[in-house]
Amino acid sequence: MLEVEELCMIIRRTGEVGEDGHVSVTFGQLFETYVTISNKVVGILLRARKHGLVHFEGEMLWQGKDDDVVITLLQ
């Protein structure tokens, strides 16, 4: 769970607050920032979504193909 908390912290630092008050970042932005820390970013994102901490469209995210997918921090 420590990795998930770290991921949420990175989203807070690199994302932007939307009109709904939630912080969002694109997968491409997050991947570029987080890949220097861990190459497990997709797995951690899936765990974070399972725990209701983030939201994004689709079942899986792929570098390059899904760089514009918005990841929203829910908490």
PQR file with spaces between the fields and no chain letter, atoms N, CA, C, O and H, PARSE charges and radii, in Angstrom:
ATOM       1  N    MET     1       0.827   -1.205    0.000 -0.4000 1.5000
ATOM       2  CA   MET     1       0.000    0.000    0.000 -0.0000 2.0000
ATOM       3  C    MET     1       0.864    1.258    0.000  0.5500 1.7000
ATOM       4  O    MET     1       0.397    2.324   -0.402 -0.5500 1.4000
ATOM       5  N    LEU     2       2.100    1.150    0.439 -0.4000 1.5000
ATOM       6  CA   LEU     2       3.003    2.297    0.445 -0.0000 2.0000
ATOM       7  C    LEU     2       3.211    2.838   -0.965  0.5500 1.7000
ATOM       8  O    LEU     2       3.261    4.052   -1.161 -0.5500 1.4000
ATOM       9  H    LEU     2       2.478    0.284    0.766  0.4000 1.0000
ATOM      10  N    GLU     3       3.334    1.944   -1.951 -0.4000 1.5000
ATOM      11  CA   GLU     3       3.512    2.379   -3.339 -0.0000 2.0000
ATOM      12  C    GLU     3       2.294    3.143   -3.833  0.5500 1.7000
ATOM      13  O    GLU     3       2.435    4.125   -4.563 -0.5500 1.4000
ATOM      14  H    GLU     3       3.293    0.957   -1.792  0.4000 1.0000
ATOM      15  N    VAL     4       1.101    2.708   -3.447 -0.4000 1.5000
ATOM      16  CA   VAL     4      -0.128    3.386   -3.851 -0.0000 2.0000
ATOM      17  C    VAL     4      -0.172    4.785   -3.251  0.5500 1.7000
ATOM      18  O    VAL     4      -0.535    5.741   -3.937 -0.5500 1.4000
ATOM      19  H    VAL     4       0.986    1.911   -2.854  0.4000 1.0000
ATOM      20  N    GLU     5       0.190    4.917   -1.988 -0.4000 1.5000
ATOM      21  CA   GLU     5       0.214    6.230   -1.338 -0.0000 2.0000
ATOM      22  C    GLU     5       1.221    7.149   -2.018  0.5500 1.7000
ATOM      23  O    GLU     5       0.955    8.337   -2.201 -0.5500 1.4000
ATOM      24  H    GLU     5       0.485    4.141   -1.431  0.4000 1.0000
ATOM      25  N    GLU     6       2.373    6.604   -2.392 -0.4000 1.5000
ATOM      26  CA   GLU     6       3.390    7.389   -3.090 -0.0000 2.0000
ATOM      27  C    GLU     6       2.865    7.849   -4.450  0.5500 1.7000
ATOM      28  O    GLU     6       3.095    8.990   -4.851 -0.5500 1.4000
ATOM      29  H    GLU     6       2.589    5.639   -2.244  0.4000 1.0000
ATOM      30  N    LEU     7       2.164    6.969   -5.155 -0.4000 1.5000
ATOM      31  CA   LEU     7       1.578    7.316   -6.443 -0.0000 2.0000
ATOM      32  C    LEU     7       0.582    8.460   -6.291  0.5500 1.7000
ATOM      33  O    LEU     7       0.603    9.406   -7.078 -0.5500 1.4000
ATOM      34  H    LEU     7       1.977    6.042   -4.829  0.4000 1.0000
ATOM      35  N    CYS     8      -0.285    8.385   -5.292 -0.4000 1.5000
ATOM      36  CA   CYS     8      -1.265    9.448   -5.045 -0.0000 2.0000
ATOM      37  C    CYS     8      -0.569   10.767   -4.746  0.5500 1.7000
ATOM      38  O    CYS     8      -1.026   11.820   -5.192 -0.5500 1.4000
ATOM      39  H    CYS     8      -0.303    7.617   -4.652  0.4000 1.0000
ATOM      40  N    MET     9       0.521   10.726   -4.003 -0.4000 1.5000
ATOM      41  CA   MET     9       1.284   11.935   -3.696 -0.0000 2.0000
ATOM      42  C    MET     9       1.859   12.546   -4.981  0.5500 1.7000
ATOM      43  O    MET     9       1.844   13.765   -5.147 -0.5500 1.4000
ATOM      44  H    MET     9       0.891    9.871   -3.640  0.4000 1.0000
ATOM      45  N    ILE    10       2.356   11.714   -5.873 -0.4000 1.5000
ATOM      46  CA   ILE    10       2.908   12.205   -7.133 -0.0000 2.0000
ATOM      47  C    ILE    10       1.810   12.822   -7.995  0.5500 1.7000
ATOM      48  O    ILE    10       2.031   13.848   -8.639 -0.5500 1.4000
ATOM      49  H    ILE    10       2.368   10.723   -5.737  0.4000 1.0000
ATOM      50  N    ILE    11       0.624   12.201   -8.013 -0.4000 1.5000
ATOM      51  CA   ILE    11      -0.499   12.775   -8.767 -0.0000 2.0000
ATOM      52  C    ILE    11      -0.853   14.141   -8.198  0.5500 1.7000
ATOM      53  O    ILE    11      -1.104   15.077   -8.957 -0.5500 1.4000
ATOM      54  H    ILE    11       0.444   11.367   -7.490  0.4000 1.0000
ATOM      55  N    ARG    12      -0.878   14.269   -6.871 -0.4000 1.5000
ATOM      56  CA   ARG    12      -1.178   15.566   -6.244 -0.0000 2.0000
ATOM      57  C    ARG    12      -0.162   16.631   -6.656  0.5500 1.7000
ATOM      58  O    ARG    12      -0.529   17.776   -6.922 -0.5500 1.4000
ATOM      59  H    ARG    12      -0.674   13.508   -6.255  0.4000 1.0000
ATOM      60  N    ARG    13       1.122   16.246   -6.707 -0.4000 1.5000
ATOM      61  CA   ARG    13       2.180   17.211   -7.028 -0.0000 2.0000
ATOM      62  C    ARG    13       2.210   17.595   -8.501  0.5500 1.7000
ATOM      63  O    ARG    13       2.492   18.748   -8.828 -0.5500 1.4000
ATOM      64  H    ARG    13       1.419   15.316   -6.491  0.4000 1.0000
ATOM      65  N    THR    14       1.924   16.648   -9.398 -0.4000 1.5000
ATOM      66  CA   THR    14       2.081   16.919  -10.822 -0.0000 2.0000
ATOM      67  C    THR    14       0.777   17.261  -11.525  0.5500 1.7000
ATOM      68  O    THR    14       0.794   17.815  -12.624 -0.5500 1.4000
ATOM      69  H    THR    14       1.694   15.712   -9.132  0.4000 1.0000
ATOM      70  N    GLY    15      -0.352   16.940  -10.907 -0.4000 1.5000
ATOM      71  CA   GLY    15      -1.643   17.152  -11.554 -0.0000 2.0000
ATOM      72  C    GLY    15      -2.183   18.556  -11.363  0.5500 1.7000
ATOM      73  O    GLY    15      -1.565   19.409  -10.726 -0.5500 1.4000
ATOM      74  H    GLY    15      -0.366   16.490  -10.014  0.4000 1.0000
ATOM      75  N    GLU    16      -3.356   18.765  -11.937 -0.4000 1.5000
ATOM      76  CA   GLU    16      -4.044   20.047  -11.822 -0.0000 2.0000
ATOM      77  C    GLU    16      -5.415   19.819  -11.198  0.5500 1.7000
ATOM      78  O    GLU    16      -6.055   18.795  -11.434 -0.5500 1.4000
ATOM      79  H    GLU    16      -3.858   18.072  -12.455  0.4000 1.0000
ATOM      80  N    VAL    17      -5.855   20.784  -10.400 -0.4000 1.5000
ATOM      81  CA   VAL    17      -7.165   20.700   -9.759 -0.0000 2.0000
ATOM      82  C    VAL    17      -8.222   21.121  -10.771  0.5500 1.7000
ATOM      83  O    VAL    17      -8.143   22.203  -11.353 -0.5500 1.4000
ATOM      84  H    VAL    17      -5.335   21.616  -10.208  0.4000 1.0000
ATOM      85  N    GLY    18      -9.215   20.253  -10.974 -0.4000 1.5000
ATOM      86  CA   GLY    18     -10.297   20.549  -11.903 -0.0000 2.0000
ATOM      87  C    GLY    18     -11.428   21.294  -11.226  0.5500 1.7000
ATOM      88  O    GLY    18     -11.381   21.571  -10.027 -0.5500 1.4000
ATOM      89  H    GLY    18      -9.278   19.374  -10.500  0.4000 1.0000
ATOM      90  N    GLU    19     -12.447   21.615  -12.011 -0.4000 1.5000
ATOM      91  CA   GLU    19     -13.608   22.333  -11.483 -0.0000 2.0000
ATOM      92  C    GLU    19     -14.318   21.549  -10.385  0.5500 1.7000
ATOM      93  O    GLU    19     -14.953   22.131   -9.506 -0.5500 1.4000
ATOM      94  H    GLU    19     -12.485   21.390  -12.985  0.4000 1.0000
ATOM      95  N    ASP    20     -14.204   20.226  -10.444 -0.4000 1.5000
ATOM      96  CA   ASP    20     -14.849   19.384   -9.430 -0.0000 2.0000
ATOM      97  C    ASP    20     -14.029   19.268   -8.148  0.5500 1.7000
ATOM      98  O    ASP    20     -14.452   18.619   -7.191 -0.5500 1.4000
ATOM      99  H    ASP    20     -13.688   19.753  -11.159  0.4000 1.0000
ATOM     100  N    GLY    21     -12.846   19.902   -8.131 -0.4000 1.5000
ATOM     101  CA   GLY    21     -11.997   19.873   -6.948 -0.0000 2.0000
ATOM     102  C    GLY    21     -11.041   18.696   -6.895  0.5500 1.7000
ATOM     103  O    GLY    21     -10.199   18.620   -6.000 -0.5500 1.4000
ATOM     104  H    GLY    21     -12.502   20.429   -8.908  0.4000 1.0000
ATOM     105  N    HIS    22     -11.161   17.773   -7.845 -0.4000 1.5000
ATOM     106  CA   HIS    22     -10.265   16.619   -7.895 -0.0000 2.0000
ATOM     107  C    HIS    22      -9.011   16.950   -8.705  0.5500 1.7000
ATOM     108  O    HIS    22      -9.058   17.732   -9.655 -0.5500 1.4000
ATOM     109  H    HIS    22     -11.845   17.834   -8.572  0.4000 1.0000
ATOM     110  N    VAL    23      -7.906   16.349   -8.318 -0.4000 1.5000
ATOM     111  CA   VAL    23      -6.641   16.526   -9.025 -0.0000 2.0000
ATOM     112  C    VAL    23      -6.551   15.478  -10.126  0.5500 1.7000
ATOM     113  O    VAL    23      -6.805   14.297   -9.890 -0.5500 1.4000
ATOM     114  H    VAL    23      -7.868   15.713   -7.547  0.4000 1.0000
ATOM     115  N    SER    24      -6.187   15.918  -11.342 -0.4000 1.5000
ATOM     116  CA   SER    24      -6.071   15.006  -12.479 -0.0000 2.0000
ATOM     117  C    SER    24      -4.744   15.202  -13.188  0.5500 1.7000
ATOM     118  O    SER    24      -4.160   16.286  -13.169 -0.5500 1.4000
ATOM     119  H    SER    24      -5.981   16.877  -11.534  0.4000 1.0000
ATOM     120  N    VAL    25      -4.279   14.127  -13.816 -0.4000 1.5000
ATOM     121  CA   VAL    25      -3.039   14.140  -14.584 -0.0000 2.0000
ATOM     122  C    VAL    25      -3.220   13.146  -15.727  0.5500 1.7000
ATOM     123  O    VAL    25      -3.945   12.163  -15.575 -0.5500 1.4000
ATOM     124  H    VAL    25      -4.753   13.246  -13.832  0.4000 1.0000
ATOM     125  N    THR    26      -2.575   13.383  -16.867 -0.4000 1.5000
ATOM     126  CA   THR    26      -2.669   12.394  -17.941 -0.0000 2.0000
ATOM     127  C    THR    26      -1.722   11.244  -17.642  0.5500 1.7000
ATOM     128  O    THR    26      -0.743   11.400  -16.913 -0.5500 1.4000
ATOM     129  H    THR    26      -1.985   14.182  -16.991  0.4000 1.0000
ATOM     130  N    PHE    27      -2.029   10.085  -18.216 -0.4000 1.5000
ATOM     131  CA   PHE    27      -1.177    8.918  -18.031 -0.0000 2.0000
ATOM     132  C    PHE    27       0.226    9.195  -18.555  0.5500 1.7000
ATOM     133  O    PHE    27       1.210    8.773  -17.947 -0.5500 1.4000
ATOM     134  H    PHE    27      -2.824    9.958  -18.808  0.4000 1.0000
ATOM     135  N    GLY    28       0.324    9.899  -19.677 -0.4000 1.5000
ATOM     136  CA   GLY    28       1.638   10.223  -20.242 -0.0000 2.0000
ATOM     137  C    GLY    28       2.481   11.036  -19.274  0.5500 1.7000
ATOM     138  O    GLY    28       3.657   10.739  -19.065 -0.5500 1.4000
ATOM     139  H    GLY    28      -0.475   10.241  -20.171  0.4000 1.0000
ATOM     140  N    GLN    29       1.879   12.067  -18.682 -0.4000 1.5000
ATOM     141  CA   GLN    29       2.575   12.892  -17.681 -0.0000 2.0000
ATOM     142  C    GLN    29       3.011   12.047  -16.496  0.5500 1.7000
ATOM     143  O    GLN    29       4.158   12.110  -16.054 -0.5500 1.4000
ATOM     144  H    GLN    29       0.923   12.308  -18.852  0.4000 1.0000
ATOM     145  N    LEU    30       2.078   11.261  -15.994 -0.4000 1.5000
ATOM     146  CA   LEU    30       2.354   10.441  -14.821 -0.0000 2.0000
ATOM     147  C    LEU    30       3.434    9.417  -15.126  0.5500 1.7000
ATOM     148  O    LEU    30       4.333    9.199  -14.313 -0.5500 1.4000
ATOM     149  H    LEU    30       1.146   11.210  -16.353  0.4000 1.0000
ATOM     150  N    PHE    31       3.354    8.791  -16.287 -0.4000 1.5000
ATOM     151  CA   PHE    31       4.336    7.773  -16.649 -0.0000 2.0000
ATOM     152  C    PHE    31       5.729    8.382  -16.713  0.5500 1.7000
ATOM     153  O    PHE    31       6.683    7.804  -16.192 -0.5500 1.4000
ATOM     154  H    PHE    31       2.624    8.969  -16.947  0.4000 1.0000
ATOM     155  N    GLU    32       5.855    9.553  -17.351 -0.4000 1.5000
ATOM     156  CA   GLU    32       7.162   10.208  -17.463 -0.0000 2.0000
ATOM     157  C    GLU    32       7.725   10.568  -16.091  0.5500 1.7000
ATOM     158  O    GLU    32       8.926   10.428  -15.858 -0.5500 1.4000
ATOM     159  H    GLU    32       5.080   10.022  -17.774  0.4000 1.0000
ATOM     160  N    THR    33       6.872   11.026  -15.187 -0.4000 1.5000
ATOM     161  CA   THR    33       7.310   11.402  -13.846 -0.0000 2.0000
ATOM     162  C    THR    33       7.635   10.176  -13.011  0.5500 1.7000
ATOM     163  O    THR    33       8.666   10.135  -12.339 -0.5500 1.4000
ATOM     164  H    THR    33       5.897   11.139  -15.376  0.4000 1.0000
ATOM     165  N    TYR    34       6.766    9.184  -13.050 -0.4000 1.5000
ATOM     166  CA   TYR    34       6.846    8.053  -12.141 -0.0000 2.0000
ATOM     167  C    TYR    34       7.821    6.984  -12.603  0.5500 1.7000
ATOM     168  O    TYR    34       8.339    6.234  -11.775 -0.5500 1.4000
ATOM     169  H    TYR    34       5.929    9.218  -13.596  0.4000 1.0000
ATOM     170  N    VAL    35       8.089    6.890  -13.912 -0.4000 1.5000
ATOM     171  CA   VAL    35       8.940    5.815  -14.424 -0.0000 2.0000
ATOM     172  C    VAL    35      10.354    5.909  -13.851  0.5500 1.7000
ATOM     173  O    VAL    35      11.059    4.903  -13.768 -0.5500 1.4000
ATOM     174  H    VAL    35       7.668    7.499  -14.585  0.4000 1.0000
ATOM     175  N    THR    36      10.766    7.103  -13.461 -0.4000 1.5000
ATOM     176  CA   THR    36      12.088    7.236  -12.850 -0.0000 2.0000
ATOM     177  C    THR    36      12.109    6.634  -11.451  0.5500 1.7000
ATOM     178  O    THR    36      13.176    6.313  -10.926 -0.5500 1.4000
ATOM     179  H    THR    36      10.193    7.920  -13.529  0.4000 1.0000
ATOM     180  N    ILE    37      10.945    6.483  -10.852 -0.4000 1.5000
ATOM     181  CA   ILE    37      10.836    5.932   -9.507 -0.0000 2.0000
ATOM     182  C    ILE    37      10.546    4.430   -9.563  0.5500 1.7000
ATOM     183  O    ILE    37      11.122    3.651   -8.803 -0.5500 1.4000
ATOM     184  H    ILE    37      10.079    6.744  -11.278  0.4000 1.0000
ATOM     185  N    SER    38       9.660    4.038  -10.458 -0.4000 1.5000
ATOM     186  CA   SER    38       9.247    2.635  -10.511 -0.0000 2.0000
ATOM     187  C    SER    38       8.737    2.294  -11.901  0.5500 1.7000
ATOM     188  O    SER    38       8.036    3.090  -12.527 -0.5500 1.4000
ATOM     189  H    SER    38       9.192    4.670  -11.075  0.4000 1.0000
ATOM     190  N    ASN    39       9.088    1.116  -12.379 -0.4000 1.5000
ATOM     191  CA   ASN    39       8.564    0.677  -13.670 -0.0000 2.0000
ATOM     192  C    ASN    39       7.253   -0.083  -13.500  0.5500 1.7000
ATOM     193  O    ASN    39       6.768   -0.691  -14.454 -0.5500 1.4000
ATOM     194  H    ASN    39       9.658    0.470  -11.871  0.4000 1.0000
ATOM     195  N    LYS    40       6.674   -0.058  -12.306 -0.4000 1.5000
ATOM     196  CA   LYS    40       5.440   -0.783  -12.000 -0.0000 2.0000
ATOM     197  C    LYS    40       4.230    0.143  -11.933  0.5500 1.7000
ATOM     198  O    LYS    40       3.234   -0.184  -11.288 -0.5500 1.4000
ATOM     199  H    LYS    40       7.068    0.436  -11.531  0.4000 1.0000
ATOM     200  N    VAL    41       4.308    1.300  -12.597 -0.4000 1.5000
ATOM     201  CA   VAL    41       3.278    2.322  -12.448 -0.0000 2.0000
ATOM     202  C    VAL    41       1.887    1.811  -12.822  0.5500 1.7000
ATOM     203  O    VAL    41       0.919    2.151  -12.142 -0.5500 1.4000
ATOM     204  H    VAL    41       5.116    1.567  -13.121  0.4000 1.0000
ATOM     205  N    VAL    42       1.754    1.014  -13.868 -0.4000 1.5000
ATOM     206  CA   VAL    42       0.433    0.542  -14.284 -0.0000 2.0000
ATOM     207  C    VAL    42      -0.171   -0.379  -13.226  0.5500 1.7000
ATOM     208  O    VAL    42      -1.349   -0.247  -12.894 -0.5500 1.4000
ATOM     209  H    VAL    42       2.540    0.738  -14.421  0.4000 1.0000
ATOM     210  N    GLY    43       0.609   -1.295  -12.702 -0.4000 1.5000
ATOM     211  CA   GLY    43       0.113   -2.187  -11.661 -0.0000 2.0000
ATOM     212  C    GLY    43      -0.312   -1.432  -10.417  0.5500 1.7000
ATOM     213  O    GLY    43      -1.317   -1.769   -9.791 -0.5500 1.4000
ATOM     214  H    GLY    43       1.566   -1.403  -12.972  0.4000 1.0000
ATOM     215  N    ILE    44       0.447   -0.420  -10.064 -0.4000 1.5000
ATOM     216  CA   ILE    44       0.112    0.387   -8.886 -0.0000 2.0000
ATOM     217  C    ILE    44      -1.159    1.186   -9.146  0.5500 1.7000
ATOM     218  O    ILE    44      -1.997    1.325   -8.256 -0.5500 1.4000
ATOM     219  H    ILE    44       1.263   -0.146  -10.573  0.4000 1.0000
ATOM     220  N    LEU    45      -1.309    1.717  -10.371 -0.4000 1.5000
ATOM     221  CA   LEU    45      -2.539    2.428  -10.726 -0.0000 2.0000
ATOM     222  C    LEU    45      -3.757    1.515  -10.619  0.5500 1.7000
ATOM     223  O    LEU    45      -4.804    1.928  -10.119 -0.5500 1.4000
ATOM     224  H    LEU    45      -0.628    1.605  -11.094  0.4000 1.0000
ATOM     225  N    LEU    46      -3.622    0.288  -11.082 -0.4000 1.5000
ATOM     226  CA   LEU    46      -4.739   -0.660  -10.999 -0.0000 2.0000
ATOM     227  C    LEU    46      -5.104   -0.956   -9.546  0.5500 1.7000
ATOM     228  O    LEU    46      -6.282   -1.068   -9.209 -0.5500 1.4000
ATOM     229  H    LEU    46      -2.772   -0.047  -11.488  0.4000 1.0000
ATOM     230  N    ARG    47      -4.092   -1.081   -8.691 -0.4000 1.5000
ATOM     231  CA   ARG    47      -4.362   -1.295   -7.257 -0.0000 2.0000
ATOM     232  C    ARG    47      -5.039   -0.082   -6.648  0.5500 1.7000
ATOM     233  O    ARG    47      -5.980   -0.215   -5.866 -0.5500 1.4000
ATOM     234  H    ARG    47      -3.135   -0.990   -8.965  0.4000 1.0000
ATOM     235  N    ALA    48      -4.555    1.115   -7.011 -0.4000 1.5000
ATOM     236  CA   ALA    48      -5.142    2.350   -6.479 -0.0000 2.0000
ATOM     237  C    ALA    48      -6.603    2.467   -6.903  0.5500 1.7000
ATOM     238  O    ALA    48      -7.446    2.895   -6.115 -0.5500 1.4000
ATOM     239  H    ALA    48      -3.791    1.223   -7.646  0.4000 1.0000
ATOM     240  N    ARG    49      -6.905    2.090   -8.143 -0.4000 1.5000
ATOM     241  CA   ARG    49      -8.298    2.142   -8.606 -0.0000 2.0000
ATOM     242  C    ARG    49      -9.153    1.132   -7.842  0.5500 1.7000
ATOM     243  O    ARG    49     -10.288    1.433   -7.472 -0.5500 1.4000
ATOM     244  H    ARG    49      -6.220    1.742   -8.784  0.4000 1.0000
ATOM     245  N    LYS    50      -8.620   -0.044   -7.608 -0.4000 1.5000
ATOM     246  CA   LYS    50      -9.343   -1.078   -6.856 -0.0000 2.0000
ATOM     247  C    LYS    50      -9.709   -0.579   -5.455  0.5500 1.7000
ATOM     248  O    LYS    50     -10.755   -0.946   -4.919 -0.5500 1.4000
ATOM     249  H    LYS    50      -7.698   -0.289   -7.908  0.4000 1.0000
ATOM     250  N    HIS    51      -8.854    0.253   -4.867 -0.4000 1.5000
ATOM     251  CA   HIS    51      -9.098    0.804   -3.532 -0.0000 2.0000
ATOM     252  C    HIS    51      -9.900    2.106   -3.576  0.5500 1.7000
ATOM     253  O    HIS    51     -10.105    2.736   -2.538 -0.5500 1.4000
ATOM     254  H    HIS    51      -8.005    0.552   -5.303  0.4000 1.0000
ATOM     255  N    GLY    52     -10.359    2.520   -4.769 -0.4000 1.5000
ATOM     256  CA   GLY    52     -11.185    3.713   -4.893 -0.0000 2.0000
ATOM     257  C    GLY    52     -10.423    5.012   -4.768  0.5500 1.7000
ATOM     258  O    GLY    52     -11.015    6.045   -4.457 -0.5500 1.4000
ATOM     259  H    GLY    52     -10.192    2.008   -5.612  0.4000 1.0000
ATOM     260  N    LEU    53      -9.120    4.986   -5.004 -0.4000 1.5000
ATOM     261  CA   LEU    53      -8.302    6.189   -4.853 -0.0000 2.0000
ATOM     262  C    LEU    53      -8.150    6.981   -6.143  0.5500 1.7000
ATOM     263  O    LEU    53      -7.961    8.197   -6.101 -0.5500 1.4000
ATOM     264  H    LEU    53      -8.639    4.147   -5.258  0.4000 1.0000
ATOM     265  N    VAL    54      -8.228    6.314   -7.284 -0.4000 1.5000
ATOM     266  CA   VAL    54      -8.107    6.987   -8.576 -0.0000 2.0000
ATOM     267  C    VAL    54      -9.169    6.459   -9.532  0.5500 1.7000
ATOM     268  O    VAL    54      -9.734    5.383   -9.333 -0.5500 1.4000
ATOM     269  H    VAL    54      -8.381    5.326   -7.318  0.4000 1.0000
ATOM     270  N    HIS    55      -9.428    7.251  -10.583 -0.4000 1.5000
ATOM     271  CA   HIS    55     -10.351    6.834  -11.636 -0.0000 2.0000
ATOM     272  C    HIS    55      -9.702    7.103  -12.982  0.5500 1.7000
ATOM     273  O    HIS    55      -9.071    8.141  -13.182 -0.5500 1.4000
ATOM     274  H    HIS    55      -8.969    8.124  -10.744  0.4000 1.0000
ATOM     275  N    PHE    56      -9.861    6.160  -13.905 -0.4000 1.5000
ATOM     276  CA   PHE    56      -9.483    6.367  -15.298 -0.0000 2.0000
ATOM     277  C    PHE    56     -10.304    5.420  -16.153  0.5500 1.7000
ATOM     278  O    PHE    56     -10.751    4.371  -15.689 -0.5500 1.4000
ATOM     279  H    PHE    56     -10.373    5.316  -13.742  0.4000 1.0000
ATOM     280  N    GLU    57     -10.498    5.804  -17.415 -0.4000 1.5000
ATOM     281  CA   GLU    57     -11.271    4.994  -18.353 -0.0000 2.0000
ATOM     282  C    GLU    57     -10.420    3.845  -18.871  0.5500 1.7000
ATOM     283  O    GLU    57      -9.211    3.987  -19.049 -0.5500 1.4000
ATOM     284  H    GLU    57     -10.135    6.655  -17.793  0.4000 1.0000
ATOM     285  N    GLY    58     -11.054    2.717  -19.110 -0.4000 1.5000
ATOM     286  CA   GLY    58     -10.379    1.566  -19.690 -0.0000 2.0000
ATOM     287  C    GLY    58      -9.940    0.569  -18.634  0.5500 1.7000
ATOM     288  O    GLY    58      -9.867    0.874  -17.444 -0.5500 1.4000
ATOM     289  H    GLY    58     -12.037    2.602  -18.965  0.4000 1.0000
ATOM     290  N    GLU    59      -9.650   -0.631  -19.110 -0.4000 1.5000
ATOM     291  CA   GLU    59      -9.223   -1.701  -18.210 -0.0000 2.0000
ATOM     292  C    GLU    59      -7.726   -1.669  -17.946  0.5500 1.7000
ATOM     293  O    GLU    59      -7.277   -2.014  -16.853 -0.5500 1.4000
ATOM     294  H    GLU    59      -9.709   -0.879  -20.077  0.4000 1.0000
ATOM     295  N    MET    60      -6.953   -1.258  -18.944 -0.4000 1.5000
ATOM     296  CA   MET    60      -5.492   -1.282  -18.864 -0.0000 2.0000
ATOM     297  C    MET    60      -4.954   -0.029  -19.535  0.5500 1.7000
ATOM     298  O    MET    60      -5.613    0.544  -20.402 -0.5500 1.4000
ATOM     299  H    MET    60      -7.318   -0.978  -19.832  0.4000 1.0000
ATOM     300  N    LEU    61      -3.769    0.397  -19.144 -0.4000 1.5000
ATOM     301  CA   LEU    61      -3.126    1.561  -19.755 -0.0000 2.0000
ATOM     302  C    LEU    61      -1.817    1.129  -20.397  0.5500 1.7000
ATOM     303  O    LEU    61      -1.048    0.358  -19.823 -0.5500 1.4000
ATOM     304  H    LEU    61      -3.233   -0.068  -18.440  0.4000 1.0000
ATOM     305  N    TRP    62      -1.579    1.644  -21.603 -0.4000 1.5000
ATOM     306  CA   TRP    62      -0.370    1.298  -22.350 -0.0000 2.0000
ATOM     307  C    TRP    62       0.396    2.570  -22.682  0.5500 1.7000
ATOM     308  O    TRP    62      -0.184    3.541  -23.169 -0.5500 1.4000
ATOM     309  H    TRP    62      -2.204    2.270  -22.070  0.4000 1.0000
ATOM     310  N    GLN    63       1.688    2.566  -22.421 -0.4000 1.5000
ATOM     311  CA   GLN    63       2.528    3.716  -22.744 -0.0000 2.0000
ATOM     312  C    GLN    63       2.447    3.973  -24.238  0.5500 1.7000
ATOM     313  O    GLN    63       2.485    3.041  -25.041 -0.5500 1.4000
ATOM     314  H    GLN    63       2.159    1.777  -22.026  0.4000 1.0000
ATOM     315  N    GLY    64       2.335    5.243  -24.607 -0.4000 1.5000
ATOM     316  CA   GLY    64       2.213    5.621  -26.008 -0.0000 2.0000
ATOM     317  C    GLY    64       0.757    5.666  -26.428  0.5500 1.7000
ATOM     318  O    GLY    64       0.260    6.731  -26.796 -0.5500 1.4000
ATOM     319  H    GLY    64       2.304    6.001  -23.955  0.4000 1.0000
ATOM     320  N    LYS    65       0.066    4.554  -26.383 -0.4000 1.5000
ATOM     321  CA   LYS    65      -1.336    4.462  -26.811 -0.0000 2.0000
ATOM     322  C    LYS    65      -2.271    5.247  -25.895  0.5500 1.7000
ATOM     323  O    LYS    65      -3.205    5.888  -26.376 -0.5500 1.4000
ATOM     324  H    LYS    65       0.469    3.689  -26.084  0.4000 1.0000
ATOM     325  N    ASP    66      -2.039    5.208  -24.599 -0.4000 1.5000
ATOM     326  CA   ASP    66      -2.959    5.811  -23.629 -0.0000 2.0000
ATOM     327  C    ASP    66      -2.388    7.045  -22.933  0.5500 1.7000
ATOM     328  O    ASP    66      -2.843    7.403  -21.846 -0.5500 1.4000
ATOM     329  H    ASP    66      -1.280    4.687  -24.208  0.4000 1.0000
ATOM     330  N    ASP    67      -1.405    7.695  -23.539 -0.4000 1.5000
ATOM     331  CA   ASP    67      -0.760    8.839  -22.890 -0.0000 2.0000
ATOM     332  C    ASP    67      -1.727    9.972  -22.556  0.5500 1.7000
ATOM     333  O    ASP    67      -1.470   10.732  -21.623 -0.5500 1.4000
ATOM     334  H    ASP    67      -1.035    7.404  -24.421  0.4000 1.0000
ATOM     335  N    ASP    68      -2.842   10.107  -23.299 -0.4000 1.5000
ATOM     336  CA   ASP    68      -3.791   11.196  -23.058 -0.0000 2.0000
ATOM     337  C    ASP    68      -4.937   10.814  -22.123  0.5500 1.7000
ATOM     338  O    ASP    68      -5.809   11.639  -21.850 -0.5500 1.4000
ATOM     339  H    ASP    68      -3.051    9.489  -24.057  0.4000 1.0000
ATOM     340  N    VAL    69      -4.948    9.583  -21.631 -0.4000 1.5000
ATOM     341  CA   VAL    69      -5.988    9.161  -20.685 -0.0000 2.0000
ATOM     342  C    VAL    69      -5.801    9.937  -19.382  0.5500 1.7000
ATOM     343  O    VAL    69      -4.699   10.005  -18.837 -0.5500 1.4000
ATOM     344  H    VAL    69      -4.240    8.912  -21.852  0.4000 1.0000
ATOM     345  N    VAL    70      -6.895   10.519  -18.893 -0.4000 1.5000
ATOM     346  CA   VAL    70      -6.848   11.320  -17.670 -0.0000 2.0000
ATOM     347  C    VAL    70      -7.025   10.406  -16.459  0.5500 1.7000
ATOM     348  O    VAL    70      -7.945    9.591  -16.402 -0.5500 1.4000
ATOM     349  H    VAL    70      -7.790   10.464  -19.335  0.4000 1.0000
ATOM     350  N    ILE    71      -6.123   10.563  -15.501 -0.4000 1.5000
ATOM     351  CA   ILE    71      -6.194    9.833  -14.235 -0.0000 2.0000
ATOM     352  C    ILE    71      -6.579   10.844  -13.171  0.5500 1.7000
ATOM     353  O    ILE    71      -5.891   11.847  -12.978 -0.5500 1.4000
ATOM     354  H    ILE    71      -5.375   11.225  -15.548  0.4000 1.0000
ATOM     355  N    THR    72      -7.679   10.579  -12.482 -0.4000 1.5000
ATOM     356  CA   THR    72      -8.198   11.515  -11.488 -0.0000 2.0000
ATOM     357  C    THR    72      -8.034   10.932  -10.094  0.5500 1.7000
ATOM     358  O    THR    72      -8.432    9.798   -9.827 -0.5500 1.4000
ATOM     359  H    THR    72      -8.238    9.765  -12.639  0.4000 1.0000
ATOM     360  N    LEU    73      -7.447   11.719   -9.219 -0.4000 1.5000
ATOM     361  CA   LEU    73      -7.289   11.344   -7.818 -0.0000 2.0000
ATOM     362  C    LEU    73      -8.613   11.607   -7.116  0.5500 1.7000
ATOM     363  O    LEU    73      -9.111   12.733   -7.144 -0.5500 1.4000
ATOM     364  H    LEU    73      -7.124   12.640   -9.436  0.4000 1.0000
ATOM     365  N    LEU    74      -9.186   10.598   -6.493 -0.4000 1.5000
ATOM     366  CA   LEU    74     -10.506   10.725   -5.879 -0.0000 2.0000
ATOM     367  C    LEU    74     -10.449   11.117   -4.413  0.5500 1.7000
ATOM     368  O    LEU    74     -11.465   11.529   -3.852 -0.5500 1.4000
ATOM     369  H    LEU    74      -8.781    9.684   -6.470  0.4000 1.0000
ATOM     370  N    GLN    75      -9.299   11.002   -3.781 -0.4000 1.5000
ATOM     371  CA   GLN    75      -9.199   11.328   -2.356 -0.0000 2.0000
ATOM     372  C    GLN    75      -8.049   12.245   -2.079  0.5500 1.7000
ATOM     373  O    GLN    75      -7.821   12.619   -0.929 -0.5500 1.4000
ATOM     374  H    GLN    75      -8.474   10.668   -4.236  0.4000 1.0000
